[in-house]
């Protein structure tokens, strides 16, 4: 009797655990199920809409016609603005290193 009660309790618990899973399993593809108020679309999707042409007032594009101007000529710097040192004449000879002095302490 004790064994039968244990088998019955395990069977009932197993059924109670499996029942909620059975309802959430996907159904066959041939049998569509509609749950509640749902929308269903059938057929091919529409192509994307063609964008409208913007008016001239909405265009943010600058259009230039003709040849480009040559690059501007840089201004000639005055003598005060030159940072160049110009030397004229022969360079000086290199300096003569000092001779070490030798002193003897007696």
C-alpha positions as CSV (number, residue, x, y, z in Angstrom):
1,X,0.0,0.0,0.0
2,X,2.9,2.3,0.8
3,X,4.5,1.6,-2.5
4,X,1.3,2.2,-4.5
5,X,0.8,5.6,-2.7
6,X,4.3,6.7,-3.6
7,X,3.9,5.6,-7.3
8,X,0.6,7.5,-7.5
9,X,2.1,10.7,-5.9
10,X,5.1,10.7,-8.3
11,X,2.7,10.1,-11.2
12,X,0.5,13.0,-10.2
13,X,3.5,15.3,-9.7
14,X,4.9,14.4,-13.1
15,X,1.7,15.1,-14.9
16,X,1.3,18.4,-13.1
17,X,4.9,19.4,-14.2
18,X,4.4,18.2,-17.9
19,X,0.9,19.8,-18.5
20,X,2.1,23.4,-18.7
21,X,4.9,22.5,-21.1
22,X,2.5,20.8,-23.5
23,X,0.5,24.0,-24.0
24,X,3.6,26.1,-24.9
25,X,5.1,23.8,-27.5
26,X,5.0,25.0,-31.1
27,X,2.1,23.5,-33.1
28,X,2.5,21.9,-36.6
29,X,3.1,24.2,-39.5
30,X,0.0,23.1,-41.3
31,X,-2.3,24.1,-38.5
32,X,-2.0,27.8,-37.7
33,X,-3.3,28.9,-34.4
34,X,-4.4,32.4,-33.6
35,X,-4.1,33.4,-30.0
36,X,-6.3,36.4,-29.1
37,X,-6.7,39.5,-31.3
38,X,-3.7,39.3,-33.7
39,X,-3.0,40.7,-37.1
40,X,-1.9,38.4,-39.9
41,X,-0.3,39.6,-43.1
42,X,-0.4,37.4,-46.2
43,X,1.5,38.0,-49.5
44,X,4.8,39.7,-50.6
45,X,6.0,42.8,-48.9
46,X,5.7,46.2,-50.8
47,X,8.8,47.7,-52.3
48,X,10.3,50.6,-50.3
49,X,8.7,54.0,-51.0
50,X,10.3,56.3,-53.6
51,X,11.6,59.4,-51.9
52,X,10.1,62.6,-53.0
53,X,12.1,65.2,-54.8
54,X,13.1,68.2,-52.6
55,X,12.1,71.6,-53.8
56,X,14.8,74.2,-54.6
57,X,14.2,75.9,-51.2
58,X,15.0,72.6,-49.4
59,X,18.2,71.9,-51.2
60,X,21.3,72.3,-49.1
61,X,23.7,71.7,-51.9
62,X,26.1,74.3,-53.3
63,X,26.6,74.0,-57.1
64,X,29.5,76.0,-58.7
65,X,29.9,76.4,-62.5
66,X,33.1,77.3,-64.3
67,X,36.8,76.9,-63.7
68,X,38.3,77.3,-60.2
69,X,40.3,80.4,-59.4
70,X,44.1,80.0,-59.2
71,X,45.5,79.8,-55.6
72,X,46.1,83.3,-54.1
73,X,49.6,84.7,-54.3
74,X,51.1,85.1,-50.9
75,X,52.0,88.6,-49.9
76,X,55.7,89.6,-50.1
77,X,57.0,90.0,-46.5
78,X,58.7,93.2,-45.6
79,X,62.3,93.3,-44.3
80,X,61.0,93.4,-40.7
81,X,59.2,90.2,-41.2
82,X,62.2,88.2,-42.4
83,X,63.4,85.7,-39.9
84,X,66.5,84.8,-42.0
85,X,70.0,85.7,-41.0
86,X,72.2,86.6,-44.0
87,X,76.0,86.9,-43.5
88,X,78.5,88.3,-45.9
89,X,82.2,87.7,-46.0
90,X,84.6,84.9,-45.0
91,X,83.9,83.0,-41.8
92,X,86.2,83.4,-38.8
93,X,88.7,80.6,-38.1
94,X,87.7,78.3,-35.3
95,X,88.8,79.3,-31.9
96,X,92.1,78.0,-30.6
97,X,91.6,75.8,-27.5
98,X,93.5,76.9,-24.4
99,X,96.8,75.2,-23.6
100,X,96.8,73.3,-20.3
101,X,99.2,74.8,-17.9
102,X,101.6,72.5,-16.2
103,X,102.8,73.7,-12.8
104,X,105.1,71.7,-10.6
105,X,104.8,72.0,-6.9
106,X,108.1,71.6,-5.1
